Amino acid sequence: MKILVCISHVPDTTSKINFTDDNKTFDTNGVQFVINPNDEFGLTRAMWFKEKQGANVTVINVGGTETEPTLRKALAIGADAAIRINTEAKDANYVAKQLAKVITTENYDLVIAGRESIDYNGGMVPGMIAALTGANFVNTCINLEIDGTNATATREIDGGKETVTTNLPVIIGGQKGLVEESDLRIPNMRGIMMARKKPLTVLEPIEANANTKVQAYEKPPEKSAVKLVNADNIDELVNLLHNEAKVI
């Protein structure tokens, strides 16, 4: 079984975020980048298929050379090979078309992507890939089993869970629950050394349109100062909750 895991190169949530160029450009100075958490759950599940069923696992990213450390980390975790499509990830449509080209060319059986990245939270790329490749698609996936050419997936729905069966090839939009957090892997020294010898292929992008553009970024407003209310002054507390916080 050939598995492709889509990897987004995203800022660590502990990083301090700033913007330049009149708030139109994300400032990467001093920002630590990591594997998108939803993608990391998918990569860990792919490692399970590799170890239990002999699957071959390739990771892929759309981005410049700055994303290669993230791909190397995925290789250190255990992926067999990596692909970098040498272009800026302009928008969901553009990225999906780049990925779809590789998927159809290489005939992957299973493609695991995160349901969304934690930087833009668009949640569109996995579904777009499925539409472009004609593959079956399961989003918000929290469990996945493969038996031959059959896939059984459990996904979150409003008010519960749904289990579906389908045939390969299939596109998965994975998330927390696809594996347990305790199962996530930290590269060890042997994995890091082996990653240096694994192939990282750079592909040039295909012609595709970016259908959106950034108007401006805006940070959330800073939290206002805390107001302390005497425990005996219930009327004042109710007034603040009703008229200022507007929660009652």
C-alpha positions in Angstrom: 0.0 0.0 0.0 1.3 3.4 -1.0 0.5 6.2 1.5 0.9 9.9 1.0 0.8 12.2 4.1 0.3 15.9 3.4 2.3 18.0 5.8 1.7 21.7 6.5 4.6 23.8 7.9 2.9 26.0 10.5 3.9 28.3 13.3 4.1 26.9 16.8 1.2 28.2 18.8 3.5 29.5 21.5 5.3 31.8 19.0 4.6 35.5 19.2 2.9 36.6 15.9 3.6 39.9 14.1 2.8 41.3 10.6 4.6 43.6 8.3 3.9 45.4 5.0 0.9 47.3 6.4 -0.4 44.1 8.0 -0.4 42.2 4.7 2.6 39.9 5.3 3.2 37.4 8.1 6.5 38.1 9.8 8.4 34.9 10.2 11.3 36.4 12.2 11.8 34.5 15.5 8.9 32.1 14.8 9.3 28.4 15.4 7.6 26.2 12.8 6.3 22.7 13.4 4.3 19.9 11.7 0.7 20.9 11.7 -0.9 18.9 14.6 -3.7 17.4 12.5 -1.1 16.2 10.0 1.0 14.8 12.8 -1.9 12.6 13.9 -2.2 11.4 10.3 1.6 10.7 10.0 1.5 8.7 13.2 -1.4 6.6 11.8 0.6 6.1 8.6 3.5 4.8 10.6 1.2 2.2 12.2 0.2 1.0 8.7 3.9 0.9 7.7 4.8 -1.3 10.7 1.8 -3.5 10.8 1.0 -3.9 7.0 4.2 -3.0 5.3 3.0 0.2 3.8 5.3 2.7 2.1 4.9 6.2 3.4 5.8 9.4 1.6 5.3 12.9 3.0 4.6 15.9 0.9 4.5 19.7 1.3 3.9 22.7 -0.8 6.4 25.4 0.1 9.9 26.8 -0.2 13.2 25.6 1.1 12.2 26.9 4.6 9.8 23.9 4.9 12.5 21.3 4.5 13.3 21.0 8.2 9.7 20.1 8.8 9.8 17.4 6.1 13.1 16.1 7.6 11.4 15.8 11.0 8.7 13.7 9.3 11.4 11.5 7.8 13.0 11.2 11.2 9.7 10.0 12.6 9.7 7.2 10.1 8.4 8.3 6.6 10.3 6.6 3.7 10.6 9.6 1.4 9.6 13.2 1.1 8.4 15.5 -1.7 8.5 19.3 -1.7 6.6 21.2 -4.4 8.7 24.2 -4.9 6.2 27.1 -4.6 4.5 29.3 -2.1 1.3 27.8 -0.7 -0.9 30.6 -2.1 -4.4 29.4 -1.2 -6.4 26.2 -0.8 -7.3 25.8 -4.5 -3.7 26.3 -5.6 -2.3 23.9 -3.0 -4.9 21.2 -3.8 -4.1 21.3 -7.5 -0.4 20.9 -6.8 -1.1 17.9 -4.6 -3.7 16.3 -6.9 -1.1 16.3 -9.7 1.3 14.2 -7.7 -1.4 11.9 -6.3 -2.8 11.0 -9.8 0.7 10.6 -11.2 2.0 8.3 -8.5 -1.3 6.4 -7.9 -1.4 6.5 -4.1 -3.8 4.1 -2.3 -4.3 6.3 0.7 -3.8 10.0 1.2 -3.9 11.4 4.7 -4.2 15.1 5.2 -5.1 17.1 8.3 -8.7 18.3 8.3 -7.3 21.8 8.5 -4.1 23.6 9.3 -3.8 25.6 12.5 -2.5 28.8 10.7 -5.4 29.5 8.3 -7.9 27.0 9.5 -9.4 26.8 6.0 -10.4 23.1 6.1 -10.7 22.9 2.3 -7.7 21.2 0.9 -8.6 17.5 1.6 -12.0 17.8 0.0 -10.6 19.7 -3.0 -8.0 17.0 -3.5 -10.7 14.3 -3.5 -12.8 16.3 -6.0 -9.8 16.8 -8.3 -8.7 13.1 -8.1 -12.1 11.4 -8.0 -11.1 9.5 -4.9 -13.5 8.7 -2.0 -13.3 11.2 0.9 -13.8 11.0 4.7 -13.4 14.2 6.7 -13.0 14.7 10.5 -11.7 11.2 10.7 -10.9 9.8 14.2 -10.2 6.2 13.3 -9.1 4.4 10.2 -8.6 0.7 9.4 -7.5 -0.8 6.1 -8.1 -4.4 5.0 -6.9 -5.1 1.5 -8.6 -2.5 -0.7 -11.3 -1.8 1.9 -11.2 1.1 4.3 -13.3 1.5 7.5 -13.3 5.0 8.9 -15.0 6.7 11.9 -15.6 10.4 11.8 -17.1 13.0 14.1 -20.5 14.3 13.2 -22.8 16.7 15.1 -23.9 14.9 18.2 -21.9 11.7 17.8 -19.8 9.5 15.5 -20.4 7.8 12.2 -18.6 4.7 10.8 -18.4 4.4 7.0 -16.8 1.8 4.7 -15.3 2.6 1.3 -12.8 1.4 -1.2 -9.3 2.6 -1.9 -8.1 5.0 -3.1 -9.4 7.3 -0.3 -8.6 10.8 0.9 -8.7 11.2 4.7 -9.1 14.5 6.6 -7.6 13.5 9.9 -7.7 15.1 13.3 -7.1 14.5 17.0 -8.4 11.0 17.8 -6.9 9.3 14.7 -4.3 8.2 17.2 -3.9 9.0 20.8 -1.7 11.9 21.8 0.5 9.6 23.8 1.2 7.7 20.5 2.8 10.8 18.8 6.4 10.2 18.1 9.5 12.3 18.9 12.4 11.7 16.5 15.3 9.9 18.2 18.9 10.2 17.2 18.9 7.1 15.0 15.8 8.4 13.2 17.4 11.9 12.7 20.6 10.3 11.3 18.6 8.0 8.9 16.5 11.0 7.7 19.6 12.6 6.3 19.9 9.7 3.8 16.3 9.4 2.8 15.2 11.0 -0.5 13.7 14.5 -0.5 12.5 15.2 -4.0 11.8 18.7 -5.2 9.2 19.2 -7.9 8.4 22.3 -9.8 4.7 23.5 -9.6 2.1 23.1 -12.3 0.3 26.1 -13.6 -2.7 26.8 -11.4 -4.7 29.8 -10.2 -4.8 31.3 -6.7 -8.4 32.4 -6.3 -7.9 34.4 -3.1 -5.5 37.1 -1.9 -4.7 38.6 1.5 -6.3 42.0 2.2 -4.9 42.3 5.7 -4.2 40.4 8.9 -5.6 41.6 12.2 -4.7 40.4 15.7 -7.4 39.7 18.2 -8.0 42.7 20.5 -6.1 42.7 23.7 -8.0 41.6 26.8 -9.3 44.4 28.9 -8.2 44.8 32.6 -9.9 42.6 35.1 -12.5 44.2 37.2 -12.8 42.9 40.8 -16.1 43.0 42.5 -16.6 42.6 46.2 -18.2 39.3 47.1 -21.0 41.1 49.0 -21.9 43.4 46.0 -24.0 41.0 44.0 -26.0 43.8 42.3 -22.8 45.3 40.8 -21.7 41.8 39.6 -25.0 41.2 37.9 -24.9 44.7 36.3 -21.4 44.1 34.8 -22.3 40.7 33.5 -25.5 42.0 31.9 -24.4 45.4 30.6 -20.7 45.0 29.9 -19.9 41.3 29.4 -23.4 40.7 28.0 -23.4 37.1 29.1 -26.7 37.2 30.9 
